[in-house]
């Protein structure tokens, strides 16, 4: 095919594209005459991105803290993007499922190893000063992280293990929401009173969370895994990938986060040992207390008993 034939073929495809949406091809082609060439900084929106880091103090290492958490949120968005592809794939096949799951796992692997940036990259004295200006905000309030949890597993696996016997698939979502494992970080179950941290978090995101809980009730990662043929569900490499994701998110990543918190909040001797949001952070963060397991059917009885130890 010569260049003229190739150009004609492309133009024909363009015409078909615009005909399908009832648009005039010539109008769009004429628009190309006046459009500017794309540049890297326009495509990535570099200037806007690099102006999103706004310190509350004059302490230099606060910038490390801000940028690190913003990078985390971008990675969370990438994870949710991949999860959405799995969840909304109609006739999912093992190759597609495994490939997307490994992408998600690599993102969490990167998040896990990146904690060294926080652990060794901030001056303790500076951190203990600027963190006082962050109260009562907390990383607990990352909405995207909660969405990742809802996308990963059946809702029962996110319920505080002390109350799982009171909840089944017919339980109203509002009741289930009030007994999610992370409620314990800001709620007195005896009085029902919630901390300011939790109240503000729910004021902004509760509606979205309830919608997401309902949406992913039948299309979360575990449910999509169970849609695969029985033979595929027994595939050793796929099971290994599922276990790796579960362990990385719910043990390795959590423990790395906990160890960084212990270094700055507990072992530095510079503060009062309390989290900015006021939670019982040692119990809330440790996996052996959370008992959060996305895919319990893929673990042995002994592994489940000793989870996070």
C-alpha positions in Angstrom: 0.0 0.0 0.0 1.5 3.4 -1.0 1.1 6.6 1.0 -1.9 7.8 -1.0 -3.8 4.6 -0.3 -2.8 4.7 3.3 -4.0 8.3 3.7 -7.3 7.4 2.0 -7.8 4.5 4.4 -7.2 6.7 7.4 -9.6 9.4 6.1 -12.2 6.7 5.6 -11.9 5.5 9.1 -12.1 9.1 10.4 -15.3 9.6 8.4 -16.8 6.4 9.9 -15.8 7.5 13.4 -17.5 10.9 13.1 -20.5 9.5 11.3 -21.1 7.2 14.2 -21.6 10.2 16.5 -23.4 12.3 13.9 -20.6 14.8 13.5 -19.2 16.4 10.3 -15.7 15.2 9.5 -14.7 18.4 7.7 -15.5 20.5 10.8 -13.1 18.4 12.9 -10.4 18.4 10.3 -10.6 22.1 9.9 -10.2 22.4 13.6 -6.8 20.7 13.3 -5.6 23.7 11.3 -5.9 25.9 14.4 -4.9 23.5 17.2 -1.6 23.9 18.9 1.0 21.1 19.0 0.9 19.2 22.3 3.8 19.5 24.7 4.9 17.4 27.6 4.0 20.1 30.2 0.6 20.7 28.7 -0.2 17.0 28.6 1.0 16.2 32.1 -0.2 19.6 33.5 3.2 19.9 35.2 2.8 23.5 36.4 -0.6 22.7 38.1 0.8 19.5 39.6 3.9 21.2 41.0 1.8 24.0 42.6 -0.3 21.6 44.7 2.2 21.4 47.6 1.3 24.0 50.1 3.0 24.0 53.5 1.4 25.0 56.8 4.7 25.7 58.4 8.2 27.0 57.5 9.8 23.6 58.3 11.5 22.2 55.2 10.7 18.5 55.8 7.0 19.2 55.8 7.3 19.4 52.0 8.6 15.8 52.0 5.6 14.7 54.1 3.1 16.5 51.8 4.6 15.2 48.5 4.9 11.7 49.7 1.2 11.5 50.6 0.2 13.1 47.3 2.2 10.5 45.5 0.4 7.8 47.5 -2.9 9.2 46.5 -1.9 9.2 42.8 -0.9 5.5 43.2 -4.2 4.8 44.9 -5.9 6.3 41.8 -3.9 4.0 39.5 -4.9 1.0 41.6 -8.6 1.9 41.4 -8.2 2.4 37.7 -7.0 -1.2 37.3 -9.6 -2.6 39.7 -12.4 -0.9 37.7 -11.2 -2.8 34.6 -11.4 -6.1 36.4 -14.7 -5.4 38.0 -16.5 -4.3 34.8 -15.0 -6.9 32.5 -18.0 -8.9 31.4 -16.6 -12.3 30.3 -13.4 -12.2 32.3 -10.5 -14.6 31.4 -7.7 -15.7 33.6 -4.9 -14.0 31.6 -6.7 -10.6 31.8 -7.5 -11.1 35.5 -4.0 -12.1 36.4 -2.3 -9.4 34.4 -4.4 -6.6 36.0 -4.0 -8.1 39.5 -0.2 -8.1 39.1 -0.3 -4.5 38.1 -2.2 -3.7 41.3 0.2 -5.7 43.3 3.2 -3.9 41.8 1.7 -0.6 42.8 1.3 -1.8 46.4 4.8 -3.3 46.4 6.1 0.1 45.4 4.1 1.8 48.2 5.5 -0.7 50.7 9.1 -0.2 49.8 8.6 3.6 49.6 8.1 4.0 53.3 11.9 4.4 53.6 11.3 7.9 52.2 9.3 8.7 55.3 11.2 6.6 57.8 14.7 8.0 56.9 13.8 11.1 55.0 12.5 13.5 57.7 14.2 15.2 60.7 12.4 13.9 63.8 12.4 17.3 65.5 10.9 19.0 62.4 8.3 16.3 62.1 7.2 16.5 65.7 6.7 20.3 65.3 4.8 20.4 62.0 2.6 17.4 62.8 1.0 19.5 65.6 -0.4 21.8 62.9 -2.1 18.8 61.2 -4.3 17.9 64.2 -7.0 16.5 63.8 -6.3 15.5 60.2 -5.0 12.0 59.7 -4.0 9.6 56.9 -6.9 7.6 58.2 -9.0 10.0 56.1 -7.8 8.7 52.7 -11.1 8.0 50.9 -9.4 6.3 48.0 -7.9 3.7 50.3 -11.3 2.8 51.6 -12.6 2.5 48.0 -9.7 0.1 47.3 -10.9 -2.1 50.2 -14.5 -2.1 49.0 -13.2 -3.0 45.5 -11.1 -5.9 46.8 -13.3 -8.2 48.8 -16.8 -9.0 50.1 -18.0 -6.5 52.7 -18.1 -9.1 55.5 -14.3 -9.3 55.4 -14.1 -5.5 56.2 -16.4 -5.7 59.2 -14.9 -5.5 62.7 -14.4 -9.2 63.4 -16.1 -8.8 66.8 -19.4 -8.1 65.0 -19.3 -10.3 62.0 -21.8 -12.8 63.4 -24.4 -10.0 63.4 -24.1 -9.3 59.7 -25.0 -11.1 56.5 -25.8 -10.2 52.9 -29.3 -9.0 53.9 -28.0 -6.6 56.5 -28.7 -2.9 55.6 -25.6 -1.2 54.3 -26.0 1.6 56.9 -25.7 -1.0 59.7 -22.7 -2.7 58.0 -21.0 0.7 57.5 -21.3 1.5 61.3 -19.4 -1.8 62.0 -16.6 -1.6 59.4 -13.2 -2.4 61.1 -11.9 1.2 60.8 -14.8 2.6 62.8 -12.9 1.4 65.8 -10.3 4.0 65.2 -12.7 6.8 66.1 -15.7 5.3 67.8 -16.7 4.2 71.3 -18.9 1.2 70.6 -20.3 1.4 74.2 -21.6 4.9 73.8 -21.8 5.2 70.0 -19.9 8.5 70.2 -17.6 9.3 67.3 -14.5 11.4 67.3 -14.2 14.6 65.3 -11.8 12.8 63.0 -14.5 10.2 62.1 -17.4 12.6 62.0 -15.7 14.9 59.5 -14.6 11.9 57.4 -18.1 10.6 57.2 -19.6 14.0 56.6 -17.6 14.3 53.4 -17.5 10.7 52.1 -20.2 8.5 53.7 -22.6 8.9 50.8 -20.0 7.9 48.3 -18.9 5.0 50.5 -22.4 3.6 50.8 -22.8 3.9 47.0 -19.5 2.1 46.4 -20.3 -0.6 48.9 -23.5 -1.4 47.0 -21.8 -1.1 43.5 -19.0 -3.5 44.3 -21.1 -6.0 46.3 -21.2 -8.3 43.3 -18.2 -7.2 41.2 -15.3 -6.9 43.7 -12.0 -8.6 43.0 -13.0 -11.7 45.0 -16.3 -12.0 43.2 -14.6 -11.7 39.8 -12.1 -14.4 40.9 -15.1 -16.7 41.6 -16.5 -16.0 38.2 -13.5 -17.7 36.6 -13.8 -21.4 35.6 -13.1 -23.8 38.5 -9.9 -25.0 36.9 -8.6 -21.4 36.6 -9.5 -20.7 40.3 -7.1 -23.6 41.2 -4.3 -22.2 39.0 -1.2 -22.1 41.4 0.2 -18.9 39.8 -3.1 -17.1 40.2 -3.6 -18.3 43.7 0.0 -17.1 44.5 -0.8 -13.7 43.0 -4.0 -13.4 45.0 -2.2 -14.3 48.2 0.6 -11.9 47.5 -1.9 -9.0 47.0 -3.7 -9.9 50.2 -0.6 -10.2 52.3 1.1 -7.1 50.8 -1.9 -4.8 51.4 -3.0 -6.2 54.8 0.2 -7.2 56.4 3.4 -5.9 54.7 2.2 -2.4 53.8 0.4 -2.0 57.1 3.4 -3.0 59.1 5.7 -0.7 57.2 3.3 2.1 58.0 3.1 1.1 61.6 6.9 0.9 62.0 7.3 4.5 60.6 4.6 5.7 63.1 6.3 4.0 66.0 9.7 5.6 65.1 8.3 9.1 65.1 5.4 9.0 67.5 6.5 6.4 70.0 10.3 6.0 70.0 11.5 9.5 69.3 10.7 10.7 72.8 9.7 14.0 71.3 5.9 13.8 71.6 3.1 12.3 73.7 2.7 9.2 71.7 -0.7 10.1 70.4 -1.9 10.1 66.8 -3.0 13.4 65.2 -6.5 12.1 64.8 -6.7 10.8 68.3 -7.0 7.1 67.5 -5.6 4.1 69.4 -3.2 3.8 66.5 -1.2 0.8 67.6 -4.2 -1.4 67.9 -5.9 0.1 64.9 -3.0 -0.3 62.6 -1.6 -3.7 63.6 -2.9 -6.4 61.3 -3.3 -8.9 64.2 -5.9 -6.6 65.7 -7.5 -5.5 62.5 -8.0 -9.1 61.3 -8.6 -7.7 57.8 -8.2 -10.5 55.2 -9.4 -10.0 51.6 -9.4 -13.6 50.5 -9.8 -15.9 53.6 -10.6 -18.9 51.5 -7.1 -18.9 50.0 -5.4 -19.2 53.4 -5.0 -22.2 55.7 -6.7 -22.4 59.1 -3.4 -22.0 60.8 -2.5 -19.0 58.7 -5.8 -17.3 59.5 -5.3 -17.9 63.3 -1.8 -16.3 63.2 -2.6 -13.6 60.7 -0.2 -10.6 61.2 1.8 -12.2 64.0 
